[in-house]
Each structure stands twice: as structure tokens, then as C-alpha cells.
Amino acid sequence: MLTLTRTAYCKDLSKVHTWSCKLCDEYPRPLTNVSAISNASLGMQLFVGVDTADGANGSVLVSFRGSEVLINYLEDLEVGKSAPWQGGGCEGCRVHAGFLDTWNTVRESTLDAIEGKLAANPGAVLRVTGHSMGASMAEMACVDLQAHRGITCGQVYTFGTPRTGNQAFMDAYMGAVSSADAYRVTHWRDPFPHLPPVALGYAHSVTEVFYNSDFTASRLCTGPEDDQCSQQFEVATCLVCCIMEHLSYLNVSIGQAQCDP
């Protein structure tokens, strides 16, 4: 799933579409029927592909890219302006306004691509991943799929996930993933999981997997804000020292430079 997350950063989406990008060979099997979707003005891109050899009936894989402009992104997270979830199906839900604006620019294309590939591959499992802002897009996609297409995410792995919305939204998200098979991976003092602040009404999902600084040890955390996991660190300290920890997961770097020459 981390390989798929890294691949979403590839600038040349034509190579992702043909599964011929620099990172594509790192995934154990070639993907087929890959749809690449983007909105350049907001810096969002993603792909939806099919792995016909993943499990008994294959899988439909979705990967969202994070933001390339980290400083601007951090400023938006610190402000943390929220907006009500649009379109129904998530009573009382509020999410980060910038995330929602970004999601809405790719929403219909993404939902249609996922629904179409699942219909063409009966029994396939839907697996979703993303890093940074892309992790929040993954959470919103699963809520939207459940509410408006009747589709359940089979598995979600996210990396360096910020707080996407309020508790009502996170409850809806956990209910939109099959058997709550949703893992939120964090790295030591990565500042992004600390934002937007809890004080502004934001919450995390419960299934955090916390890695130490050099990825030699991990912890399956208890609850959404376990003080033995990423919550043990002060956000101010993380913002000063550790933005680069956001760009490294499982001892590999994440970003456009790793995919494009």
C-alpha cells in the first residue's frame, strides 16, 4: 500500500495510466485498467486501478497523492476552518473546508471510476490508500462511497494523516470500512497528525499504528489519541523540528522526486 501511495505522486500521469512509471515496478504485480484523475489547480491527483491477482477475486486499488506545497498546507491545517459535509449521508459531520473543496473537484470522476471497476470485477475488494492530504481524501472517499453509492471500502491504509473532520465524520468513516479494517500509520514526530487541533473540534480514527524514529519498532495504539503514540509529542515541537519525518515512512521517501526523473 505504501508503494501505491508513493506512486500517486508521479507527475506524468500518462505513465501511471499505462503502469510504466518509475515506481510502478515496485508493486509486485502490474495493475490494469488504470484511471488517472487530477485537478492541477488544487494539486490533487489520484489513480484507480485493478489488481486481478490480489486474492480470490482481485482488488480495486485507489491511491491519493498528498500536497507538494507543505508549508502552505501546514498553514491551512493550523487555521483549521471547517465546513458541513455536503450531499447528505453524514448527519452532523463537519470536515476541513479546504479538504472538502479539494475532494469535490475530483469526487464524481473518482466515485464513477471506482464503481465502474468494481462492477467489471465482481467480488473484488476495494483497497484505498493515501499520504498527507491524500489520506484525508481517502477517508472522505470512503464516507461518500458508503453514503451515495452503497459501496464499502474493504481496507484502508493511510500515512501521515491529519485530522479530517469532527467525531461524527470519523464515526461515519469507521462505519464505511469493512470490519473497521482501516489503519492510520504515523511516524514518530510527524507534525501532520497533530493538525487541525482537537480544540477546534477535529478527531482522528481509532486505529493508529505508530512507528518509532527509525522504524525498528511499532505500536498498535489504543484509541484515537493514545499518549504512548504520536500524541506523546507537543505539536509545537513537531512543527519546528520534524516536517521531514512526514516525508519518510517505513524508511522510504515519499514525494514527486522519488517517481519522476
C-alpha positions in Angstrom: 0.0 0.0 0.0 2.9 2.4 0.6 4.2 1.7 -2.9 0.8 2.7 -4.3 0.8 5.8 -2.1 4.2 6.8 -3.4 3.2 6.2 -7.0 0.3 8.7 -6.7 3.0 11.4 -6.6 4.2 10.7 -10.1 3.8 13.9 -12.2 3.5 12.1 -15.5 0.1 10.5 -15.1 0.2 9.0 -18.6 2.9 6.6 -17.3 0.7 5.8 -14.3 -2.2 5.1 -16.7 -0.1 2.6 -18.7 1.6 1.4 -15.4 5.0 2.1 -16.8 6.2 4.8 -14.2 9.5 4.6 -12.3 7.8 3.3 -9.1 5.3 1.0 -10.8 7.7 -1.9 -10.9 8.0 -1.8 -7.1 4.4 -3.0 -6.8 4.5 -6.9 -7.0 2.1 -7.2 -9.9 1.1 -4.9 -12.9 -2.1 -3.0 -12.5 -4.6 -3.0 -15.3 -7.4 -0.6 -16.4 -5.8 2.3 -14.5 -7.7 5.6 -14.5 -5.6 8.7 -13.5 -7.6 11.7 -12.2 -6.3 15.1 -11.3 -7.1 18.7 -10.6 -3.9 20.7 -11.2 -5.1 24.0 -9.7 -5.6 22.4 -6.3 -2.7 20.0 -6.5 -4.8 16.8 -6.2 -4.3 13.7 -8.2 -5.1 10.0 -7.8 -5.4 6.8 -9.6 -7.8 3.9 -9.6 -6.6 0.5 -10.9 -7.3 -3.2 -10.9 -5.0 -6.0 -9.5 -6.6 -9.1 -10.9 -4.2 -11.4 -8.9 -4.8 -9.9 -5.5 -6.8 -12.5 -3.5 -9.5 -14.8 -4.9 -11.3 -12.1 -6.9 -8.7 -9.4 -7.3 -8.9 -5.9 -5.9 -9.7 -2.4 -7.0 -6.9 -0.1 -5.7 -7.3 3.7 -5.1 -4.3 5.9 -4.2 -4.5 9.7 -3.4 -1.5 12.0 -3.6 -0.6 14.4 -0.8 0.3 18.1 -1.1 3.6 19.1 -2.7 3.5 22.5 -1.1 3.9 21.5 2.5 4.3 25.0 4.1 1.0 26.3 2.5 -0.7 23.1 3.5 0.5 23.4 7.1 -0.8 26.9 7.3 -4.2 25.8 6.1 -4.2 23.0 8.7 -3.3 25.3 11.6 -6.3 27.6 10.7 -8.5 24.5 10.6 -11.7 26.1 9.2 -14.4 23.5 9.0 -17.5 23.2 6.8 -20.6 20.9 6.9 -20.4 17.7 4.9 -22.4 18.2 1.6 -24.8 15.9 -0.1 -26.3 14.2 2.9 -25.5 10.8 4.3 -23.3 12.0 7.2 -25.5 13.6 9.8 -23.7 16.3 11.9 -20.5 15.8 10.0 -18.1 18.7 9.6 -14.7 18.4 7.8 -11.8 20.7 6.9 -13.1 23.2 4.4 -10.0 23.0 2.2 -10.1 19.2 2.1 -13.8 19.3 1.2 -13.2 21.8 -1.6 -10.4 19.6 -3.0 -12.4 16.4 -2.7 -15.4 18.0 -4.6 -13.2 18.7 -7.6 -12.4 15.1 -8.2 -15.4 13.5 -6.5 -17.7 12.4 -9.4 -14.8 11.2 -11.5 -13.4 9.2 -8.6 -16.7 7.6 -7.5 -17.6 6.7 -11.1 -14.2 5.1 -11.7 -14.4 3.0 -8.5 -17.9 2.0 -9.1 -17.2 1.0 -12.7 -14.2 -1.1 -11.9 -15.9 -2.9 -9.1 -18.8 -3.7 -11.4 -16.4 -5.0 -14.0 -14.6 -7.2 -11.4 -17.3 -8.9 -9.3 -16.1 -9.9 -5.9 -13.0 -7.6 -6.0 -12.0 -6.0 -2.7 -11.8 -2.2 -2.6 -8.5 -1.1 -1.1 -7.7 2.6 -0.5 -4.6 4.5 0.4 -3.1 8.0 0.6 -0.5 10.1 2.3 -0.9 13.5 4.0 -3.8 15.4 2.3 -4.3 12.3 0.2 -5.0 10.4 3.4 -7.9 12.7 4.2 -9.1 12.3 0.6 -9.2 8.5 1.2 -11.3 9.0 4.3 -13.8 11.3 2.5 -13.9 8.9 -0.4 -15.0 6.0 1.8 -17.7 8.0 3.5 -19.0 9.3 0.2 -18.9 5.8 -1.4 -20.9 4.3 1.5 -23.5 7.2 1.7 -24.1 7.7 -2.0 -23.1 4.5 -3.9 -23.7 1.8 -1.3 -20.0 0.7 -1.6 -17.9 -0.3 1.4 -14.2 0.2 1.5 -12.6 -3.2 2.2 -9.4 -1.9 3.5 -7.7 1.5 4.1 -4.1 2.2 4.9 -3.2 5.9 5.3 0.2 7.5 6.1 0.7 10.8 8.0 -3.0 11.5 8.2 -4.2 14.9 9.5 -7.5 15.1 11.4 -10.0 15.3 8.6 -13.2 16.1 10.4 -15.2 16.0 13.6 -16.2 13.0 15.7 -19.4 12.5 13.7 -17.4 12.3 10.5 -14.9 9.9 12.0 -17.7 7.6 13.2 -19.1 7.6 9.7 -15.7 6.8 8.3 -15.1 3.8 10.6 -18.6 2.6 9.7 -17.7 2.8 6.0 -14.8 0.4 6.2 -15.4 -3.3 6.2 -14.8 -4.8 9.7 -13.1 -1.5 10.6 -10.0 -2.6 8.5 -8.6 0.9 8.5 -5.1 1.6 9.7 -3.7 5.1 10.2 0.1 4.9 10.1 2.1 7.6 11.9 5.9 8.2 12.1 7.4 9.5 15.4 7.2 13.3 15.4 5.5 13.8 12.1 3.6 17.1 12.7 0.7 16.5 10.4 -1.3 14.0 12.6 -1.4 16.8 15.2 -3.4 19.1 12.9 -6.0 20.6 12.8 -6.2 20.8 16.6 -8.6 18.8 18.7 -9.6 22.2 20.3 -11.2 23.2 17.0 -13.5 20.1 17.1 -11.4 17.7 15.0 -10.9 14.0 15.7 -8.9 11.0 14.5 -9.9 7.5 13.6 -9.1 4.9 16.3 -6.7 2.5 14.5 -3.3 4.3 14.7 -0.2 2.3 14.1 2.7 4.3 15.5 6.3 3.8 14.3 9.4 5.0 16.2 12.0 7.3 14.6 13.9 4.6 12.6 11.0 2.2 12.0 12.6 -0.5 14.2 9.5 -0.8 16.4 5.8 -0.2 16.1 2.8 0.0 18.4 -0.9 -0.6 17.7 -2.4 2.3 19.6 -5.4 2.3 22.0 -8.0 4.9 20.9 -7.6 7.8 18.6 -5.3 10.0 20.8 -3.1 7.4 22.7 -0.4 9.3 24.7 2.0 6.4 24.0 1.8 7.1 20.3 2.1 10.3 18.2 0.1 12.2 20.8 3.0 12.0 23.2 4.7 14.8 21.4 3.8 18.5 21.5 2.7 19.9 18.2 4.8 23.0 18.5 8.0 20.8 18.9 7.0 18.7 15.9 6.4 21.8 13.7 9.8 23.2 14.5 11.9 20.0 14.1 10.2 17.3 12.1 8.5 18.2 8.9 10.9 15.8 7.0 9.6 12.9 9.2 6.3 13.5 7.3 8.1 12.6 4.0 9.6 9.3 5.2 7.6 6.2 6.0 8.9 2.6 6.5 12.4 4.0 5.7 11.5 5.1 2.2 10.9 8.7 1.0 7.6 10.0 -0.3 7.2 12.7 -2.9 7.4 13.6 -6.6 11.2 13.4 -6.7 11.1 9.6 -6.0 8.9 9.0 -9.0 9.9 11.4 -11.7 13.4 11.8 -13.2 
